[in-house]
Amino acid sequence: MKNDECTIYLIIKKSGWKQKYKKVKGQWTQTTNGTVRKMTAEQFLSHLLPALEAGKASKVIIKVQKNHKKHQKSH
């Protein structure tokens, strides 16, 4: 699976707070409460890596979901 073929969710168990990360047209985006922000790969990792460490203590869920491709019609 490639970076642009999936959406990554970071979910805080206790509160249910969720962030969504997605790579579209070579650019990472972060979506929180409907607000979309562009970010670099380095910024994405700076959000994801601490969450992975916290996940060891069962405080965070990291979920990777494959995107559904839109089928284009042939003409």
Stockholm file with secondary structure:
# STOCKHOLM 1.0

chainA/1-75         MKNDECTIYLIIKKSGWKQKYKKVKGQWTQTTNGTVRKMTAEQFLSHLLPALEAGKASKVIIKVQKNHKKHQKSH
#=GR chainA/1-75 SS CCGGGEEEEEEETTTCCEEEEEEETTEEEEEETTEEEEECHHHHHHHHHHHHHHHTTTSEEEEEEECCCCCCCCC
#=GC SS_cons        CCGGGEEEEEEETTTCCEEEEEEETTEEEEEETTEEEEECHHHHHHHHHHHHHHHTTTSEEEEEEECCCCCCCCC
//
